[in-house]
């Protein structure tokens, strides 16, 4: 289970690949993953964050506690988009004795559950939109990773004054199961999305995390461009003003759409199912073509105005 926070890198020019790699260098001595193709991508090494708290199981008569470490990381895509991720695997243990921290640090990304509970209850508790204030909050750990990157962005450069976009949060739960079931992706509100995946035991957890990050990125792109198009008020405002409001989408976002690029074959199969159900790419194509149509109208209008009569 985990959570991904996605947002626009703080208001400056797009980061070069080398500068982005420096921003996400969160662990001294550990290498940063850097890719230049098919688009610029820099990802921090993962670092463990210790947790010891209730897990938020929806069963007030029982106390279920989690002790262990969460893996935290950050990434920058295309020099424009920053993501913070936190995730962990829950493993039940017998007994209630707490081990020395060296025991938990030796198993990075594993949270041991203390107390009687079923996997379905843990999944339901974590996926719930409303959670107890003292329950494990992976979103806060993910947000911290993103905030560290944002705070490290140097001053200077050309400010993106016309582009202010909110973060989105994708909370994901993966249940190990021998029975195949399609992934479920729900948009809860303007910011929160919920993803529930059933996967076989032999699928690497990191590939599933990569899929969740990729889905979070493209959901954020779709949400952001849809908001820009809505604020452009096409047909209600003068064409020049609509084009002025649409331009940031062209400058910063339209070229970043490339779903299914992370997580290998398991991610590609999951993407196919999500696409059939949520039609993210079809929505994107409609928005992209609408923006291009407005740009074409603007070019025709400019050409007509410049042509002597």
N, C-alpha and C positions, 0 to 999 in steps of 0.2 A: 504494500500500500504506500501511497505517497501523494504529494501535491506539487504542482508546477505553477509558478507565477510568471506571467509574461507581460512585458510592457516595452514602451519606446525608450531607447537609451537616451539619457538626459540631454536636453536641447542643445546639441552641438552638431557640427558636421559629422558625416558618417565616419566611423573609426576605420583606420586601415587595419589590415590583418595583423600586422606586428603590434600595433597599439592595442587592439582588442585582446591579443594574447597576453599582454602585460596586465590589462585590467582584470583578467580572470585568473591570474597567477596567485591563487589563494593559499597554496600550501608550499612552503619553502622546501626546495630540494626535489619536488615532484614535477614531472613534465606536464606541460599544457598540450592538449590535443588541438592541432591546428590544421584546417583543411582550406584549400583555396578553390577547389572545384567540387561539385558544380556551382557552388556559391561559397563565399567566405564564411568560415565557421571556426570559432575558438571556444574550447570547453576546458573548464578548470579540472584539476584532479579532485577526487572526492575526499572529503574529510569527515571523520566521525564526530558526532555530537551526542554526548551522553544524555539519557533521559531516564527518569524514574517517576512515574505518575499513573493515575487511572487511565484506562483505555477507552472509557466512554461507552461501555457495553450497555444497551438499553434493558437492563435487568436490575432494578434498584435493590432487590433482595440479595444480590451477589456483588462482591467487590472483585474486580479483575484489574490487576496492576501489570504494567509493562516496565521491564528494566533491561537496558541495553544501550545500543548506539544506533543513531540515524545517520545515513550518509547524505551529506549536503554538497551541492555543487552549483556552478553558475556557467552560463554560456552566452555568447553573443553571435547572432546570425546576421550576415549581410552588413555588418557595421552599424546596424540600426536598432535591432531588437535584442533585449536582454531577458534572460530567463533564469530564475532561481528554482532549484529542485531539491526536495527532501524526500527520502524514501527508506523503507526498512522492510524486512521480512519478519513476520511474527511466528515464533516457535513456542509451543506449549512445553512446560516443564512440570515435573512432579515435585511436590514439596513446596514450602513457602520460604525456605531459608535464602536470604540474600547472599550472593557470592561477592568476593572482593572485586573491585573494579577491573583488575587485571584480567579476570575471567571474561568480562563483557568486552573489553577493548581487544581481546584476542579474536573476537567474532564481529568484525565491523559490519554494520548494516543489519544486525540481528537483534530483535527485541524479544526477550523471553517473557511469556505471559504467565503470571502467577494467579491462580484462581480458576475455578471450573467454568468453562465456556465452550461453546461450539464455534467452529470457523465461520458459519453463516451469521452468528450473532456479532462476531467481531467485524465482519464485512459490513453488516447493516449499520452498526454503530458508527463506523468510520465514514461511511458514505452518506450518512444523514446530513442534511443541510444545516440543521441546528444541533449543536453539540454542547455538552456541559462545559462550563468555563474552566474547570480544572482538568479536563481530559487532554490527552496527548494532542498537541497542535502542530502537525507537520507543516501547516501553512505558514506559521510564524517562523519556523526554521528556514523554509524556502524563501520567504520574504527577506530574511536577514541576509541571505546570500546575494539576492538581487540588490539590496540596499548597499552592501559593501562595494559592489561593482559601480553602482550609480555614484556613490560618494567619491570614488577614485577618478571619475572623469575629470580631466584637467579643464581649467577655465580657458576662455578664449575660443576662437572659431566663430562661425556664423550661426547665430541663434535661429532655431526653427520656431519662430514666434507664432506661426499660423497652424502649428500642429501640436495639439494637446490631446493625448489619448489615454484613457484609463487602463489600468492593469486588468487582466482576467486571471482567474484561478481555476485550474483543473485538478480536481481531487480524483485519484484513481485507486481502485481496489482490484487486485488480481487474486482469484481463487484457483488453487490447483485442483483439477478435476479430470477424471478419465472420460467424463461425458461431455461431448462437444456442445457448446452453446454460443450463440452469436454475441459479440460485445455490445454493450448498451451504453449509448452516449446521450446524455440529457443536458439541456441548457436550463439551469435552475432559475437564474435571474441575470441581470446585466453583467455580473462579474463571475459568478460561480457556475462551473460545469462539473458534471459527475460522470465518470467512466467506470464501468464494471466489466471486467474481462475474466473469462474462464480459460485457463491454459493448462496444458499437460505438464507433468513434472519435469520433462526433459527440455523445456524451453527456458533458456537463460533469462533470469530476472532482469538483467541489464538491457536485454533487447526489448523487453516489455516496457521498461522505463523510457528507453529511447523512443518507442512508439508513442507513449503518452506525451513526451516533450514535443514530438513532431505534430501530434494532433493539437496540442495546446497552442503551438505556434500558428498553425493554419486557422484554427478557430479565432485566435486574436486578430490575424490579418483580415479575415472575413468580417469580424465584428467592427474593426477599425475602419475599413473602407466603406462598409455599409453606413456607419455613422457620418463619414465625410460626405458621402453622396446625399444623405438625408439633410445635412446642414447646407449643402449647396443649393437646395430648393430649386431644382431644375424645373424650368417652366414658370416659376413664380418670380424669380429674380431676373434682372437683365443678364444676358448671356455672358458679358464680360465679368460680372461679379460671380456668377456660378463657376466660370472657368478659374477664377482666382482661388476660389475655395476648393476646387477639385485638384489643383496643381500639386499640393503636397502628397496626395495619393500616388500621382505619377512619379514624382521625384524620389519618394522614399519607400513605397510599399509594393507597387504592382509587380516589380521584377522578382520579388521574393517567393512567389507561389511555386512550390515544388514538393507536393505531398508524397509520402511514402519513401523519403530518402534516408530514413534512419531506422535501424532495427532489423535489417536484412529480410529474409523471406517471411518470418513470422509476422513482421510489421506489415509487409505488403498484403498478406492474406487478411489481416485485421482491417487494413485500410479499405480493401475491396468491400467488406461487409459494412463498414461505417459509411462509405460513399453511397451504397445502395439504400441505406436507411436515412441518412441525414443530407445527402446530396450537396455536400459542401462545395465540390468543384463546380457543379452546375450553377449554384448561387454565385460563386466567384466569377464565372464566365459572364453571367448576366450583368453583374456590377461592372466588370472590366469593359464589356462592350458598350455599356451605357456611357461610361467615361470617354471612351474612344469616339463615340458618336458625337458627344458634345465638343470634343477637340476638333473633329472634322467640321462641325458647324461653325466653330470659331474660325477655322482656317478659311472656309468659304466666305464668311462674313468679312474677314480681313482682306481677302483677295478682291472681293466685290468693291470694298471701300477704296482700294488702291487702284482699281482699274478706271481710267478716264472714260467719261461718257461723251 
